[in-house]
Protein backbone atom coordinates (compact mmCIF):
# COMPACT_ATOMS: atom_id res chain seq x y z
CA UNK A 1 0.00 0.00 0.00
CA UNK A 2 1.26 3.47 -0.89
CA UNK A 3 0.80 6.39 1.48
CA UNK A 4 0.88 10.00 0.32
CA UNK A 5 -0.02 13.56 1.25
CA UNK A 6 -1.92 15.79 -1.17
CA UNK A 7 -1.54 19.58 -0.94
CA UNK A 8 -3.76 22.26 -2.44
CA UNK A 9 -2.53 25.79 -1.60
CA UNK A 10 -3.98 28.87 -3.20
CA UNK A 11 -4.43 32.48 -2.21
CA UNK A 12 -6.42 32.34 0.98
CA UNK A 13 -6.63 28.65 1.87
CA UNK A 14 -4.66 25.43 2.34
CA UNK A 15 -5.97 21.85 2.20
CA UNK A 16 -3.81 18.86 3.07
CA UNK A 17 -5.06 15.30 2.80
CA UNK A 18 -3.30 12.11 3.88
CA UNK A 19 -4.32 8.87 2.21
CA UNK A 20 -3.23 5.29 1.68
CA UNK A 21 -3.94 3.63 -1.66
CA UNK A 22 -3.94 -0.09 -2.36
CA UNK A 23 -5.81 -2.91 -4.09
CA UNK A 24 -8.79 -2.46 -1.77
CA UNK A 25 -9.16 1.22 -2.63
CA UNK A 26 -8.15 4.45 -0.97
CA UNK A 27 -8.31 5.04 2.77
CA UNK A 28 -8.41 8.71 3.77
CA UNK A 29 -7.05 10.01 7.04
CA UNK A 30 -8.27 13.19 8.74
CA UNK A 31 -7.46 16.23 6.62
CA UNK A 32 -6.03 19.60 7.55
CA UNK A 33 -7.58 22.77 6.21
CA UNK A 34 -7.19 26.37 7.14
CA UNK A 35 -6.69 29.93 6.02
CA UNK A 36 -3.37 30.97 4.52
CA UNK A 37 -3.00 34.72 4.19
CA UNK A 38 -0.24 34.73 1.59
CA UNK A 39 -0.40 33.25 -1.92
CA UNK A 40 2.23 30.61 -2.75
CA UNK A 41 5.55 32.19 -3.72
CA UNK A 42 9.20 31.28 -3.50
CA UNK A 43 9.70 34.02 -0.91
CA UNK A 44 7.27 32.50 1.60
CA UNK A 45 7.72 28.79 0.81
CA UNK A 46 10.19 28.05 3.63
CA UNK A 47 8.01 29.74 6.27
CA UNK A 48 4.93 27.96 4.94
CA UNK A 49 6.77 24.63 5.04
CA UNK A 50 7.75 25.19 8.67
CA UNK A 51 4.13 26.05 9.63
CA UNK A 52 2.83 23.03 7.74
CA UNK A 53 5.39 20.72 9.38
CA UNK A 54 4.28 21.94 12.80
CA UNK A 55 0.59 21.48 11.96
CA UNK A 56 1.30 17.92 10.74
CA UNK A 57 3.13 17.16 13.97
CA UNK A 58 0.25 18.57 16.07
CA UNK A 59 -2.28 16.49 14.08
CA UNK A 60 -0.04 13.40 14.36
CA UNK A 61 0.10 12.95 10.60
CA UNK A 62 3.28 11.13 9.59
CA UNK A 63 5.43 12.46 6.72
CA UNK A 64 4.91 10.87 3.28
CA UNK A 65 5.56 11.67 -0.40
CA UNK A 66 3.73 14.84 -1.39
CA UNK A 67 1.38 15.35 -4.34
CA UNK A 68 0.88 19.04 -5.16
CA UNK A 69 -2.31 20.10 -6.92
CA UNK A 70 -1.90 22.85 -9.50
CA UNK A 71 -5.01 24.95 -9.96
CA UNK A 72 -6.83 24.85 -13.29
CA UNK A 73 -5.85 28.47 -13.86
CA UNK A 74 -2.16 27.46 -13.78
CA UNK A 75 -2.21 24.71 -16.44
CA UNK A 76 -3.55 24.16 -19.94
CA UNK A 77 -4.74 20.78 -21.21
CA UNK A 78 -3.95 20.46 -24.91
CA UNK A 79 -4.54 17.48 -27.17
CA UNK A 80 -1.72 17.20 -29.70
CA UNK A 81 -1.43 15.00 -32.76
CA UNK A 82 1.89 13.90 -34.17
CA UNK A 83 3.30 11.36 -36.62
CA UNK A 84 4.65 8.02 -35.44
CA UNK A 85 8.27 8.58 -34.40
CA UNK A 86 10.86 6.49 -32.55
CA UNK A 87 10.28 6.54 -28.76
CA UNK A 88 13.38 8.64 -28.06
CA UNK A 89 12.07 11.38 -30.40
CA UNK A 90 8.52 11.46 -29.01
CA UNK A 91 9.10 14.00 -26.17
CA UNK A 92 10.63 16.55 -28.54
CA UNK A 93 7.90 16.21 -31.16
CA UNK A 94 5.11 16.47 -28.56
CA UNK A 95 6.76 19.55 -27.08
CA UNK A 96 7.12 21.10 -30.55
CA UNK A 97 3.43 20.49 -31.32
CA UNK A 98 2.29 21.79 -27.92
CA UNK A 99 4.26 25.07 -27.97
CA UNK A 100 3.04 26.01 -31.45
CA UNK A 101 -0.29 27.18 -30.02
CA UNK A 102 0.80 28.58 -26.65
CA UNK A 103 0.81 32.29 -25.95
CA UNK A 104 3.71 31.96 -23.48
CA UNK A 105 7.28 31.65 -24.79
CA UNK A 106 8.46 28.03 -24.95
CA UNK A 107 11.29 28.63 -22.46
CA UNK A 108 8.79 29.87 -19.83
CA UNK A 109 6.72 26.66 -19.64
CA UNK A 110 7.23 23.12 -18.46
CA UNK A 111 5.39 20.57 -20.58
CA UNK A 112 4.52 17.05 -19.53
CA UNK A 113 2.30 14.70 -21.49
CA UNK A 114 0.62 11.33 -21.57
CA UNK A 115 0.57 9.59 -24.95
CA UNK A 116 -2.46 7.61 -26.10
CA UNK A 117 -2.22 3.82 -26.08
CA UNK A 118 -3.06 3.20 -29.74
CA UNK A 119 -2.44 5.26 -32.88
CA UNK A 120 -5.21 6.33 -35.25
CA UNK A 121 -5.81 4.10 -38.31
CA UNK A 122 -3.73 6.63 -40.27
CA UNK A 123 -0.76 6.01 -37.94
CA UNK A 124 -1.07 9.42 -36.34
CA UNK A 125 -0.64 9.46 -32.56
CA UNK A 126 -2.39 11.57 -29.91
CA UNK A 127 -1.18 12.84 -26.56
CA UNK A 128 -2.56 15.06 -23.83
CA UNK A 129 0.03 17.78 -23.20
CA UNK A 130 -0.04 19.70 -19.93
CA UNK A 131 1.96 22.95 -20.06
CA UNK A 132 2.36 24.96 -16.86
CA UNK A 133 4.33 28.10 -16.05
CA UNK A 134 7.98 27.34 -15.34
CA UNK A 135 7.96 29.75 -12.38
CA UNK A 136 5.09 27.82 -10.77
CA UNK A 137 6.72 24.45 -11.39
CA UNK A 138 9.93 25.64 -9.73
CA UNK A 139 7.96 26.82 -6.71
CA UNK A 140 6.58 23.35 -6.12
CA UNK A 141 9.92 21.54 -6.33
CA UNK A 142 11.64 20.55 -3.11
CA UNK A 143 15.00 22.07 -2.35
CA UNK A 144 17.77 20.01 -3.99
CA UNK A 145 19.83 20.52 -0.85
CA UNK A 146 17.46 18.28 1.12
CA UNK A 147 18.56 14.64 1.07
CA UNK A 148 16.02 12.33 -0.51
CA UNK A 149 14.02 15.10 -2.15
CA UNK A 150 12.76 14.61 -5.67
CA UNK A 151 10.17 16.17 -7.96
CA UNK A 152 8.08 14.99 -10.86
CA UNK A 153 5.00 16.62 -12.35
CA UNK A 154 3.44 13.20 -13.00
CA UNK A 155 3.89 9.98 -11.07
CA UNK A 156 4.73 8.00 -14.22
CA UNK A 157 4.62 8.03 -18.01
CA UNK A 158 6.61 9.63 -20.82
CA UNK A 159 7.63 13.20 -20.42
CA UNK A 160 8.33 16.11 -22.73
CA UNK A 161 9.24 18.18 -19.71
CA UNK A 162 11.98 20.64 -20.46
CA UNK A 163 15.05 20.58 -18.23
CA UNK A 164 15.09 23.03 -15.33
C-alpha positions as CSV (number, residue, x, y, z in Angstrom):
1,X,0.0,0.0,0.0
2,X,1.3,3.5,-0.9
3,X,0.8,6.4,1.5
4,X,0.9,10.0,0.3
5,X,0.0,13.6,1.3
6,X,-1.9,15.8,-1.2
7,X,-1.5,19.6,-0.9
8,X,-3.8,22.3,-2.4
9,X,-2.5,25.8,-1.6
10,X,-4.0,28.9,-3.2
11,X,-4.4,32.5,-2.2
12,X,-6.4,32.3,1.0
13,X,-6.6,28.7,1.9
14,X,-4.7,25.4,2.3
15,X,-6.0,21.9,2.2
16,X,-3.8,18.9,3.1
17,X,-5.1,15.3,2.8
18,X,-3.3,12.1,3.9
19,X,-4.3,8.9,2.2
20,X,-3.2,5.3,1.7
21,X,-3.9,3.6,-1.7
22,X,-3.9,-0.1,-2.4
23,X,-5.8,-2.9,-4.1
24,X,-8.8,-2.5,-1.8
25,X,-9.2,1.2,-2.6
26,X,-8.1,4.4,-1.0
27,X,-8.3,5.0,2.8
28,X,-8.4,8.7,3.8
29,X,-7.0,10.0,7.0
30,X,-8.3,13.2,8.7
31,X,-7.5,16.2,6.6
32,X,-6.0,19.6,7.6
33,X,-7.6,22.8,6.2
34,X,-7.2,26.4,7.1
35,X,-6.7,29.9,6.0
36,X,-3.4,31.0,4.5
37,X,-3.0,34.7,4.2
38,X,-0.2,34.7,1.6
39,X,-0.4,33.2,-1.9
40,X,2.2,30.6,-2.7
41,X,5.5,32.2,-3.7
42,X,9.2,31.3,-3.5
43,X,9.7,34.0,-0.9
44,X,7.3,32.5,1.6
45,X,7.7,28.8,0.8
46,X,10.2,28.1,3.6
47,X,8.0,29.7,6.3
48,X,4.9,28.0,4.9
49,X,6.8,24.6,5.0
50,X,7.7,25.2,8.7
51,X,4.1,26.1,9.6
52,X,2.8,23.0,7.7
53,X,5.4,20.7,9.4
54,X,4.3,21.9,12.8
55,X,0.6,21.5,12.0
56,X,1.3,17.9,10.7
57,X,3.1,17.2,14.0
58,X,0.2,18.6,16.1
59,X,-2.3,16.5,14.1
60,X,0.0,13.4,14.4
61,X,0.1,13.0,10.6
62,X,3.3,11.1,9.6
63,X,5.4,12.5,6.7
64,X,4.9,10.9,3.3
65,X,5.6,11.7,-0.4
66,X,3.7,14.8,-1.4
67,X,1.4,15.4,-4.3
68,X,0.9,19.0,-5.2
69,X,-2.3,20.1,-6.9
70,X,-1.9,22.8,-9.5
71,X,-5.0,25.0,-10.0
72,X,-6.8,24.9,-13.3
73,X,-5.9,28.5,-13.9
74,X,-2.2,27.5,-13.8
75,X,-2.2,24.7,-16.4
76,X,-3.6,24.2,-19.9
77,X,-4.7,20.8,-21.2
78,X,-3.9,20.5,-24.9
79,X,-4.5,17.5,-27.2
80,X,-1.7,17.2,-29.7
81,X,-1.4,15.0,-32.8
82,X,1.9,13.9,-34.2
83,X,3.3,11.4,-36.6
84,X,4.6,8.0,-35.4
85,X,8.3,8.6,-34.4
86,X,10.9,6.5,-32.6
87,X,10.3,6.5,-28.8
88,X,13.4,8.6,-28.1
89,X,12.1,11.4,-30.4
90,X,8.5,11.5,-29.0
91,X,9.1,14.0,-26.2
92,X,10.6,16.6,-28.5
93,X,7.9,16.2,-31.2
94,X,5.1,16.5,-28.6
95,X,6.8,19.6,-27.1
96,X,7.1,21.1,-30.6
97,X,3.4,20.5,-31.3
98,X,2.3,21.8,-27.9
99,X,4.3,25.1,-28.0
100,X,3.0,26.0,-31.5
101,X,-0.3,27.2,-30.0
102,X,0.8,28.6,-26.6
103,X,0.8,32.3,-25.9
104,X,3.7,32.0,-23.5
105,X,7.3,31.6,-24.8
106,X,8.5,28.0,-24.9
107,X,11.3,28.6,-22.5
108,X,8.8,29.9,-19.8
109,X,6.7,26.7,-19.6
110,X,7.2,23.1,-18.5
111,X,5.4,20.6,-20.6
112,X,4.5,17.1,-19.5
113,X,2.3,14.7,-21.5
114,X,0.6,11.3,-21.6
115,X,0.6,9.6,-25.0
116,X,-2.5,7.6,-26.1
117,X,-2.2,3.8,-26.1
118,X,-3.1,3.2,-29.7
119,X,-2.4,5.3,-32.9
120,X,-5.2,6.3,-35.2
121,X,-5.8,4.1,-38.3
122,X,-3.7,6.6,-40.3
123,X,-0.8,6.0,-37.9
124,X,-1.1,9.4,-36.3
125,X,-0.6,9.5,-32.6
126,X,-2.4,11.6,-29.9
127,X,-1.2,12.8,-26.6
128,X,-2.6,15.1,-23.8
129,X,0.0,17.8,-23.2
130,X,0.0,19.7,-19.9
131,X,2.0,22.9,-20.1
132,X,2.4,25.0,-16.9
133,X,4.3,28.1,-16.1
134,X,8.0,27.3,-15.3
135,X,8.0,29.8,-12.4
136,X,5.1,27.8,-10.8
137,X,6.7,24.4,-11.4
138,X,9.9,25.6,-9.7
139,X,8.0,26.8,-6.7
140,X,6.6,23.4,-6.1
141,X,9.9,21.5,-6.3
142,X,11.6,20.5,-3.1
143,X,15.0,22.1,-2.4
144,X,17.8,20.0,-4.0
145,X,19.8,20.5,-0.9
146,X,17.5,18.3,1.1
147,X,18.6,14.6,1.1
148,X,16.0,12.3,-0.5
149,X,14.0,15.1,-2.1
150,X,12.8,14.6,-5.7
151,X,10.2,16.2,-8.0
152,X,8.1,15.0,-10.9
153,X,5.0,16.6,-12.3
154,X,3.4,13.2,-13.0
155,X,3.9,10.0,-11.1
156,X,4.7,8.0,-14.2
157,X,4.6,8.0,-18.0
158,X,6.6,9.6,-20.8
159,X,7.6,13.2,-20.4
160,X,8.3,16.1,-22.7
161,X,9.2,18.2,-19.7
162,X,12.0,20.6,-20.5
163,X,15.1,20.6,-18.2
164,X,15.1,23.0,-15.3
